[in-house]
Amino acid sequence: MKQIKILSATLVLTLVSGLSFSIAQTGSKTIYYFYAENCSACKQAEAYYKKPSEIKDGTSWNYKGNIFIPYRIVDSNNQVQMNNIKKLTDMCDSLVKKTGNSEFVYYRKEKFEYYKNNRIPYYKKDSEYSRKNEAFPTPVFVIGNRVVLGFNLALIQQSIQQSK
């Protein structure tokens, strides 16, 4: 009887360790989500990705195998949360160092260059016909080596797939 219990326990441990190995191989992605409390696009993103309302900055929730970590950058009184803005700019600065390139900001269907102005993240694009030079709009998603501005579901999903 003792041998059957030991064999059963060994079998269960083997199955569990095999399961955890297969889960690790599925490639869940960590997505950093920066938002403003009074932003309608942020509310759409939160509803789509089922963000728990009571979640605190820096903690996480799981949605379809991806891990989301939220940081509020503007509170309900429209006060900028500089400590979380710093987290965002630190991540962007790290991407510049990692990739050797500052063109990793995606907004709508275009790619832009990242830079900082007075500790606030900006994006810019100079072309023959237009010039864009503005602070990041919310929401902001940091996914792998990309920063996606706004709630553009197709672009977010593309960035998740590209980063796997």
Secondary structure as the mmCIF struct_conf table of DSSP 4:
data_model
#
loop_
_struct_conf.conf_type_id
_struct_conf.id
_struct_conf.beg_label_comp_id
_struct_conf.beg_label_asym_id
_struct_conf.beg_label_seq_id
_struct_conf.end_label_comp_id
_struct_conf.end_label_asym_id
_struct_conf.end_label_seq_id
HELX_RH_AL_P HELX_RH_AL_P1 LYS A 2 GLN A 25
TURN_TY1_P TURN_TY1_P1 THR A 26 THR A 26
STRN STRN1 THR A 30 ALA A 36
TURN_TY1_P TURN_TY1_P2 GLU A 37 ASN A 38
HELX_RH_AL_P HELX_RH_AL_P2 SER A 40 TYR A 48
TURN_TY1_P TURN_TY1_P3 TYR A 49 LYS A 50
TURN_TY1_P TURN_TY1_P4 SER A 53 GLU A 54
HELX_LH_PP_P HELX_LH_PP_P1 ILE A 55 LYS A 56
TURN_TY1_P TURN_TY1_P5 ASP A 57 GLY A 58
STRN STRN2 TRP A 61 TYR A 63
TURN_TY1_P TURN_TY1_P6 LYS A 64 GLY A 65
STRN STRN3 ASN A 66 VAL A 74
TURN_TY1_P TURN_TY1_P7 SER A 76 ASN A 77
STRN STRN4 VAL A 80 VAL A 80
HELX_RH_AL_P HELX_RH_AL_P3 MET A 82 THR A 99
BEND BEND1 GLY A 100 GLY A 100
BEND BEND2 SER A 102 SER A 102
STRN STRN5 VAL A 105 TYR A 107
TURN_TY1_P TURN_TY1_P8 ARG A 108 LYS A 109
STRN STRN6 GLU A 110 ASN A 117
TURN_TY1_P TURN_TY1_P9 ASN A 118 ARG A 119
STRN STRN7 ILE A 120 ASP A 126
BEND BEND3 GLU A 128 TYR A 129
STRN STRN8 ARG A 131 ALA A 135
HELX_LH_PP_P HELX_LH_PP_P2 PHE A 136 PRO A 137
BEND BEND4 THR A 138 THR A 138
HELX_LH_PP_P HELX_LH_PP_P3 PRO A 139 PRO A 139
STRN STRN9 VAL A 140 ILE A 143
TURN_TY1_P TURN_TY1_P10 GLY A 144 ASN A 145
STRN STRN10 ARG A 146 LEU A 149
BEND BEND5 GLY A 150 GLY A 150
HELX_RH_AL_P HELX_RH_AL_P4 LEU A 153 SER A 163
#
